[in-house]
């Protein structure tokens, strides 16, 4: 082995001794040892009541009772939360906060006793590290005192070491200081290794965390759909209505004012949606979520007509009896489909058909595309993100529905879907 390799090994060995996190971990271990001292008088009671036993038996009995008392203290949930926070800050171990979840089948006892086991290990490692590093550090300070002559005598765990004066005392003192630092590294590494295994999420908590993440992702996905549907439709309609109002301002002031009123109404509704979404994102107590349902469909169609679009609606069935998720989803789907018709249509009427039956809902939107497919040349035709149809397909798939979108002949675009009645559950 060459000198560079030896030097690299030495650097890797010395590096942990110079890290502040090593000594913050040792502080964490020592604090755990000191926190167990109030339980020591209670652990002495059995030994005091059995004075006839040999000293070794009494010592073992005291240690066992002390360990049991320390473990019982770890059963309290606030103790575990405090240990997790402390280990995260002092040991620099990424531990999530404990979450309340149902116990994992087959291992309730094991999950319950993980924290007491950690606390006993924490206290034991803390006391062992404190005694070993303390003795070694004191020896490192005392031994150089006989540098001018004489003989130093040190005792460590029953083993006596004699050091004659001179440079040998300094060498042994330096070794003692290094060993004390090495003990600190060992204590920190032991606690870092065991913390994720004993303080980390249990099987039940991992399931709860996974369920929480799934709900969060589902909520964010729903919010993204709401923003795309509501804000996107409003901006599209407002752009077209502003263009119509500008063209008719001098020729037909009444129609221009009607278009401006429609812009005001649609933007106010979008602001309500946006306020709710921002409240959810900030995790604040926002107001009741605005629920747009098929009952709001006539208002949506009127706003489109105020924007200058020709909408031919055919509504059949008991739409008022459609409730819950099915009604809300149908409104958002029609809103997105009509927005796409405004953006990409080439003028001409937009046909809307909604049929409610006992088995579900049938939705159809047909608009004119001109001689080519893709974006038209109407007033609402401008570049978009391209997330509309994929978002609709995903929404309908989650509702177990059927979705079709594509050219219908050479001059029309048809979007149709069927939502089963079970989607209202």
C-alpha positions as CSV (number, residue, x, y, z in Angstrom):
1,X,0.0,0.0,0.0
2,X,1.5,3.3,-1.1
3,X,1.8,6.6,0.8
4,X,-1.2,8.2,-1.0
5,X,-3.5,5.4,0.0
6,X,-2.3,5.5,3.6
7,X,-2.8,9.2,3.6
8,X,-6.3,8.9,2.3
9,X,-7.2,6.4,5.0
10,X,-5.8,8.7,7.6
11,X,-7.8,11.6,6.3
12,X,-11.0,9.5,6.3
13,X,-10.3,8.4,9.8
14,X,-9.6,12.0,11.1
15,X,-12.5,13.6,9.3
16,X,-15.2,12.5,11.7
17,X,-13.2,13.8,14.6
18,X,-13.4,17.3,13.1
19,X,-17.1,17.4,12.4
20,X,-19.3,19.4,14.7
21,X,-22.2,17.0,14.1
22,X,-20.1,14.3,15.9
23,X,-20.0,16.3,19.1
24,X,-23.6,17.4,18.9
25,X,-24.5,13.7,18.7
26,X,-22.4,13.1,21.8
27,X,-24.2,15.9,23.5
28,X,-27.5,14.2,22.6
29,X,-26.2,11.0,24.1
30,X,-25.0,12.6,27.3
31,X,-28.3,14.5,27.8
32,X,-30.1,11.2,27.6
33,X,-27.9,9.7,30.3
34,X,-28.4,12.7,32.6
35,X,-32.2,12.6,32.0
36,X,-32.3,9.1,33.5
37,X,-30.7,10.2,36.8
38,X,-34.1,11.0,38.5
39,X,-35.1,7.3,38.0
40,X,-32.0,6.0,39.8
41,X,-33.3,6.4,43.4
42,X,-36.4,4.3,42.5
43,X,-34.1,1.7,40.9
44,X,-32.2,1.5,44.2
45,X,-35.2,0.5,46.3
46,X,-35.2,-3.2,45.4
47,X,-31.5,-3.5,46.2
48,X,-32.0,-1.7,49.5
49,X,-34.8,-4.1,50.5
50,X,-32.6,-7.1,49.6
51,X,-29.4,-6.3,51.5
52,X,-28.5,-9.9,52.1
53,X,-27.8,-10.4,48.3
54,X,-24.2,-10.2,47.1
55,X,-23.0,-6.9,45.8
56,X,-22.8,-8.1,42.2
57,X,-26.4,-9.3,42.3
58,X,-27.5,-6.0,43.8
59,X,-25.7,-4.1,41.0
60,X,-27.3,-6.2,38.3
61,X,-30.7,-5.8,40.0
62,X,-30.3,-2.0,40.1
63,X,-29.3,-1.9,36.4
64,X,-32.2,-4.1,35.4
65,X,-34.8,-2.0,37.3
66,X,-33.3,1.2,36.1
67,X,-33.5,-0.1,32.5
68,X,-37.2,-1.1,33.0
69,X,-38.0,2.3,34.4
70,X,-36.3,4.1,31.5
71,X,-38.2,1.8,29.0
72,X,-41.5,2.5,30.6
73,X,-40.9,6.2,30.3
74,X,-40.5,5.7,26.6
75,X,-44.1,4.5,26.2
76,X,-45.5,8.0,26.5
77,X,-46.1,9.5,23.0
78,X,-44.8,13.0,23.9
79,X,-41.5,11.3,24.9
80,X,-41.1,9.8,21.4
81,X,-42.0,13.1,19.7
82,X,-39.4,14.9,21.8
83,X,-36.8,12.2,21.0
84,X,-37.6,12.4,17.2
85,X,-37.2,16.2,17.2
86,X,-33.9,16.1,19.3
87,X,-32.4,13.3,17.1
88,X,-33.3,15.2,14.0
89,X,-31.6,18.4,15.2
90,X,-28.5,16.9,17.1
91,X,-27.9,13.7,15.3
92,X,-28.8,15.2,11.9
93,X,-30.9,12.2,11.0
94,X,-33.9,12.8,8.7
95,X,-36.8,11.5,10.8
96,X,-40.4,12.4,10.0
97,X,-42.7,13.5,12.7
98,X,-44.7,10.6,14.4
99,X,-48.2,10.3,12.9
100,X,-51.2,8.7,14.4
101,X,-52.1,5.5,12.6
102,X,-53.7,2.2,13.2
103,X,-51.3,-0.5,14.3
104,X,-49.9,-2.8,11.7
105,X,-51.4,-6.2,11.6
106,X,-49.2,-8.9,13.2
107,X,-46.7,-6.5,14.9
108,X,-48.5,-4.2,17.4
109,X,-46.2,-5.1,20.3
110,X,-43.1,-4.7,18.3
111,X,-44.1,-1.2,17.1
112,X,-45.1,-0.2,20.6
113,X,-41.8,-1.2,22.2
114,X,-39.5,0.4,19.6
115,X,-39.3,3.7,21.5
116,X,-38.6,2.1,24.9
117,X,-35.8,0.0,23.3
118,X,-34.3,3.1,21.7
119,X,-34.5,5.0,25.1
120,X,-32.7,2.2,26.9
121,X,-30.1,2.0,24.2
122,X,-29.7,5.8,24.3
123,X,-29.2,5.9,28.0
124,X,-26.8,2.9,28.0
125,X,-24.7,4.3,25.1
126,X,-24.7,7.8,26.8
127,X,-23.4,6.5,30.1
128,X,-20.8,4.2,28.5
129,X,-19.6,6.9,26.3
130,X,-19.5,9.5,29.1
131,X,-17.5,7.3,31.4
132,X,-15.0,6.1,28.7
133,X,-14.5,9.5,27.1
134,X,-14.4,11.3,30.4
135,X,-11.7,9.0,31.9
136,X,-9.6,9.2,28.7
137,X,-9.9,12.9,28.5
138,X,-8.9,13.4,32.2
139,X,-5.9,11.1,31.7
140,X,-4.9,13.1,28.6
141,X,-4.9,16.3,30.8
142,X,-3.2,14.8,33.9
143,X,-0.4,12.7,32.3
144,X,1.7,15.6,30.9
145,X,1.9,17.1,34.4
146,X,4.9,14.9,35.1
147,X,6.8,16.1,32.0
148,X,9.8,17.4,34.0
149,X,10.4,14.1,35.8
150,X,8.9,11.4,38.1
151,X,6.5,8.8,37.2
152,X,2.8,9.0,36.4
153,X,0.4,6.2,37.3
154,X,-3.1,6.0,35.8
155,X,-5.8,3.4,36.2
156,X,-8.5,2.6,33.7
157,X,-11.1,-0.1,34.5
158,X,-8.8,-1.8,36.9
159,X,-5.8,-1.8,34.7
160,X,-2.8,0.3,35.8
161,X,-0.5,2.2,33.4
162,X,2.8,3.6,34.5
163,X,4.3,6.4,32.4
164,X,7.7,7.8,33.0
165,X,8.3,11.5,32.6
166,X,9.4,13.1,29.5
167,X,8.0,12.9,26.0
168,X,6.4,9.5,26.6
169,X,3.8,11.2,28.9
170,X,2.9,13.6,26.1
171,X,2.6,10.8,23.6
172,X,0.3,8.7,25.9
173,X,-1.7,11.9,26.7
174,X,-2.2,12.5,23.0
175,X,-3.3,8.9,22.5
176,X,-5.8,9.3,25.3
177,X,-7.3,12.5,23.8
178,X,-7.6,10.8,20.4
179,X,-9.2,7.7,22.0
180,X,-11.7,10.0,23.8
181,X,-12.6,11.6,20.4
182,X,-12.9,8.2,18.9
183,X,-15.3,7.2,21.6
184,X,-17.4,10.2,20.7
185,X,-17.4,9.2,17.0
186,X,-18.5,5.7,18.0
187,X,-21.3,6.9,20.2
188,X,-22.7,9.2,17.5
189,X,-22.4,6.5,14.8
190,X,-24.2,4.0,17.0
191,X,-27.1,6.4,17.7
192,X,-27.3,7.5,14.1
193,X,-27.5,3.9,12.9
194,X,-30.2,2.9,15.4
195,X,-32.3,6.1,15.2
196,X,-34.0,5.4,11.8
197,X,-34.6,1.8,12.9
198,X,-36.2,2.5,16.2
199,X,-37.4,6.1,16.0
200,X,-38.3,6.0,12.3
201,X,-41.8,5.3,11.1
202,X,-43.3,2.0,12.1
203,X,-45.2,-0.1,9.6
204,X,-48.5,1.5,10.6
205,X,-47.0,5.0,10.4
206,X,-45.5,4.3,7.0
207,X,-49.0,3.3,5.8
208,X,-50.4,6.5,7.3
209,X,-47.7,8.6,5.6
210,X,-48.3,6.9,2.3
211,X,-52.0,7.5,2.6
212,X,-51.4,11.1,3.5
213,X,-49.1,11.6,0.5
214,X,-51.7,10.0,-1.8
215,X,-54.4,12.3,-0.5
216,X,-52.2,15.3,-0.9
217,X,-51.3,14.4,-4.5
218,X,-54.9,13.7,-5.3
219,X,-55.9,17.1,-3.8
220,X,-53.2,18.9,-5.7
221,X,-54.2,17.1,-8.9
222,X,-57.8,18.1,-8.3
223,X,-56.8,21.7,-7.7
224,X,-54.8,21.8,-10.9
225,X,-57.9,20.6,-12.8
226,X,-60.0,23.2,-11.1
227,X,-57.6,26.0,-11.9
228,X,-57.3,24.9,-15.6
229,X,-61.0,24.5,-16.0
230,X,-62.2,27.6,-14.2
231,X,-59.4,30.2,-14.8
232,X,-58.7,29.0,-18.3
233,X,-62.3,29.2,-19.3
234,X,-62.7,32.6,-17.7
235,X,-59.7,34.1,-19.5
236,X,-60.7,32.7,-22.8
237,X,-64.3,34.0,-22.5
238,X,-63.1,37.4,-21.1
239,X,-60.6,37.8,-24.1
240,X,-63.3,37.1,-26.6
241,X,-65.9,39.3,-24.8
242,X,-63.4,42.2,-24.6
243,X,-62.8,41.9,-28.4
244,X,-66.5,41.9,-29.0
245,X,-67.1,44.9,-26.7
246,X,-64.3,46.8,-28.5
247,X,-65.8,46.2,-31.9
248,X,-69.3,47.1,-30.9
249,X,-68.5,50.0,-28.5
250,X,-69.5,52.7,-31.1
251,X,-72.0,50.7,-33.2
252,X,-74.0,49.0,-30.4
253,X,-73.2,50.4,-27.0
254,X,-75.9,48.3,-25.3
255,X,-74.3,45.1,-26.6
256,X,-70.9,46.3,-25.6
257,X,-72.2,47.0,-22.0
258,X,-73.7,43.5,-21.9
259,X,-70.3,42.0,-22.9
260,X,-68.6,44.0,-20.2
261,X,-71.1,42.8,-17.6
262,X,-70.5,39.2,-18.7
263,X,-66.8,39.8,-18.2
264,X,-67.4,41.1,-14.7
265,X,-69.6,38.1,-13.8
266,X,-67.3,35.5,-15.1
267,X,-64.2,37.0,-13.6
268,X,-66.0,37.3,-10.2
269,X,-66.8,33.6,-10.3
270,X,-63.2,32.8,-11.2
271,X,-61.9,34.9,-8.3
272,X,-64.1,32.9,-6.0
273,X,-62.5,29.7,-7.3
274,X,-59.0,31.2,-7.1
275,X,-59.5,32.3,-3.5
276,X,-60.6,28.8,-2.5
277,X,-57.6,27.2,-4.2
278,X,-55.1,29.6,-2.6
279,X,-56.6,28.9,0.8
280,X,-56.1,25.2,0.2
281,X,-52.5,25.7,-1.0
282,X,-51.7,27.8,2.1
283,X,-53.3,25.1,4.3
284,X,-55.5,27.7,5.9
285,X,-59.1,27.4,6.8
286,X,-60.6,28.5,3.6
287,X,-64.3,29.0,2.9
288,X,-66.6,26.4,1.5
289,X,-65.4,25.3,-1.9
290,X,-67.5,26.8,-4.8
291,X,-69.4,23.9,-6.2
292,X,-70.4,24.4,-9.9
293,X,-72.9,21.8,-11.0
294,X,-75.2,21.1,-13.9
295,X,-77.6,23.6,-12.3
296,X,-75.1,26.3,-13.3
297,X,-74.9,25.2,-16.9
298,X,-77.5,27.7,-18.2
299,X,-75.4,30.6,-16.7
300,X,-72.3,29.2,-18.4
301,X,-74.0,29.0,-21.8
302,X,-75.3,32.6,-21.4
303,X,-71.8,33.8,-20.8
304,X,-70.7,32.2,-24.0
305,X,-73.5,33.8,-25.9
306,X,-72.5,37.2,-24.4
307,X,-69.1,36.5,-25.8
308,X,-70.5,36.3,-29.3
309,X,-70.6,32.5,-29.6
310,X,-73.7,30.8,-31.1
311,X,-74.6,27.9,-28.7
312,X,-77.2,25.4,-29.6
313,X,-78.0,23.5,-26.4
314,X,-80.1,20.3,-26.2
315,X,-80.7,19.3,-22.6
316,X,-82.7,16.2,-21.9
317,X,-83.5,14.1,-18.9
318,X,-83.8,15.0,-15.2
319,X,-80.6,17.1,-15.0
320,X,-81.8,18.6,-11.7
321,X,-81.7,15.2,-10.1
322,X,-78.1,14.6,-10.9
323,X,-76.2,15.2,-7.7
324,X,-72.7,14.9,-6.1
325,X,-69.5,14.1,-8.0
326,X,-71.3,13.3,-11.2
327,X,-72.9,16.7,-11.5
328,X,-69.8,18.6,-10.6
329,X,-67.6,16.6,-12.9
330,X,-70.1,17.0,-15.8
331,X,-70.0,20.8,-15.4
332,X,-66.2,20.9,-15.4
333,X,-66.0,18.7,-18.4
334,X,-68.5,20.8,-20.4
335,X,-66.7,24.0,-19.3
336,X,-63.4,22.7,-20.6
337,X,-65.0,21.4,-23.8
338,X,-66.6,24.7,-24.5
339,X,-63.4,26.6,-23.7
340,X,-61.6,24.4,-26.3
341,X,-64.4,25.2,-28.8
342,X,-63.9,28.9,-28.2
343,X,-60.1,28.7,-28.5
344,X,-59.9,26.4,-31.5
345,X,-63.2,26.9,-33.2
346,X,-63.5,28.7,-36.6
347,X,-66.8,30.3,-35.9
348,X,-70.2,28.8,-36.5
349,X,-72.5,27.3,-33.9
350,X,-71.4,25.2,-31.0
351,X,-73.7,22.2,-30.4
352,X,-74.0,21.0,-26.8
353,X,-76.0,17.9,-25.9
354,X,-76.5,16.7,-22.4
355,X,-78.7,13.6,-21.8
356,X,-79.3,12.3,-18.3
357,X,-80.5,8.7,-18.0
358,X,-80.8,6.1,-15.2
359,X,-77.4,4.7,-16.1
360,X,-75.5,7.9,-16.3
361,X,-74.8,11.0,-18.3
362,X,-74.0,11.5,-22.0
363,X,-72.2,14.7,-22.9
364,X,-71.4,15.9,-26.4
365,X,-69.8,19.1,-27.7
366,X,-69.4,19.7,-31.5
367,X,-67.8,22.8,-33.0
368,X,-66.7,23.9,-36.5
369,X,-62.9,23.7,-37.2
370,X,-62.9,24.9,-40.8
371,X,-61.0,23.2,-43.6
372,X,-58.2,22.0,-41.4
373,X,-58.0,20.4,-38.1
374,X,-56.3,22.0,-35.1
375,X,-56.6,25.7,-34.0
376,X,-59.0,27.7,-35.9
377,X,-58.9,31.4,-36.9
378,X,-61.7,32.6,-34.8
379,X,-61.3,35.4,-32.1
380,X,-60.6,32.8,-29.4
381,X,-57.9,30.9,-31.3
382,X,-54.6,31.5,-29.5
383,X,-51.8,29.2,-28.4
384,X,-52.5,27.0,-25.3
385,X,-50.6,24.6,-23.1
386,X,-52.1,21.5,-24.6
387,X,-53.2,20.1,-21.2
388,X,-56.9,20.4,-21.8
389,X,-57.7,17.1,-23.6
390,X,-55.3,15.0,-21.5
391,X,-56.8,16.5,-18.3
392,X,-60.3,15.7,-19.5
393,X,-59.3,12.1,-20.4
394,X,-57.7,11.6,-16.9
395,X,-60.7,13.1,-15.1
396,X,-63.2,10.9,-17.0
397,X,-61.0,7.8,-16.5
398,X,-61.0,8.4,-12.7
399,X,-64.8,8.4,-12.9
400,X,-64.8,5.1,-14.9
401,X,-66.3,6.8,-17.9
402,X,-65.8,6.6,-21.7
403,X,-64.1,9.5,-23.6
404,X,-63.7,10.2,-27.3
405,X,-62.4,13.4,-29.0
406,X,-61.4,13.9,-32.6
407,X,-62.4,15.2,-36.0
408,X,-66.0,14.6,-37.1
409,X,-65.8,14.8,-40.8
410,X,-63.7,17.5,-42.4
411,X,-65.1,20.6,-40.8
412,X,-66.2,19.7,-37.3
413,X,-64.6,18.5,-34.0
414,X,-66.6,16.3,-31.7
415,X,-65.9,15.6,-28.0
416,X,-68.2,13.1,-26.3
417,X,-68.1,11.2,-23.1
418,X,-70.3,9.0,-21.0
419,X,-70.2,9.1,-17.2
420,X,-71.7,6.1,-15.3
421,X,-74.2,6.8,-12.5
422,X,-71.8,5.2,-10.0
423,X,-69.5,8.2,-10.4
424,X,-71.9,10.1,-8.2
425,X,-71.0,8.0,-5.2
